Amino acid sequence: MARLLREAVVGLGASEATDVQTGIDVIGDLAIVKFSGAPLQVRERAGEKILREMRNVKGVFEQEGGIEGEYRLRKLRHLAGERRTTTLHKENGCRFLVDIAKVYYSPRLSTERLTIAMMVRDGERVLNMFAGVGHFSITIARRRRASVTSCESNVEAYRLHLENNMINKVAGMIATINTDAAMLPDRLEGRFDRILMPHPSRADKYIGTALSLVAGGGVIHYYRHLPAEDFEEAKSVILHELRVVRELRSVEVRKVREVGPRWLEVVADLKLSGN
């Protein structure tokens, strides 16, 4: 898809080809593109070309700047096609209602979501501390006989999560809570066999909360965005962050993806010692 975006710009003026910063993210039938400096007229015409070339895409938006704030939202400019920002996205046999302007969703994490779901064992108590529209939680509930609790502080994402539970017929398998993850120790009873922390820019602020909720012998999946030249440097940084975890039995660090020049998303799969 990055090739298609470059071709779209090249066809409108060769000098603008170098202004394409990233490829295309397609969420449902909406495409999000990112430029670094091409004139607005060129960007809009590129959006029209994407509509012609990608018949499954009904609307094209430009992402201006990075993903920002507590809820990791994009600032979007409409370029071509339909102006709506709500769409139905399909991945891993699940369907998710997503509002690309009001919630965070990355189609590039579909493999990671399936990877985590396949790690879960039947009968586990699973807590997702940053659930979004339910992409990790629902993927797990559709594949495992597990008890899943989802926490999401963004009211719009929480509302869509509830709808997605019904769409995917897992409403009775997921307890969905609208609160800040820091409040969970006061809201929940018991401990969890597996805890997900898929908020890479803020997970470090909540590791203490996760440790207070995980069962002896349990697992925490700790995601981080880290500045690093390569994976080995990122691994060193995340292990340094986790030096405060005294109950650690073992840890495996995995590269999830590159999120920018010299920025990596990595996850540490922490196995805690038993009581």
Secondary structure, DSSP 4 states (H G I P E B T S, - for coil): -HHHHHHHHHTT-GGGGGGEEEEEEEETTEEEEEESS--HHHHHHHHHHHHHH-TT--EEEEEEEEEETTTTEEEEEEEEE----EEEEEETTEEEEEETTTS---GGGHHHHHHHHHH--TT-EEEESS-TTSHHHHHHHHHS--EEEEE---HHHHHHHHHHHHHTT-TTTEEEE-S-GGGHHHH--S-EEEEEE--TTTGGGSHHHHHHHEEEEEEEEEEEEEE-SSHHHHHHHHHHHGGG-TTEEEEEEEEEEEEETTEEEEEEEEEEPP-
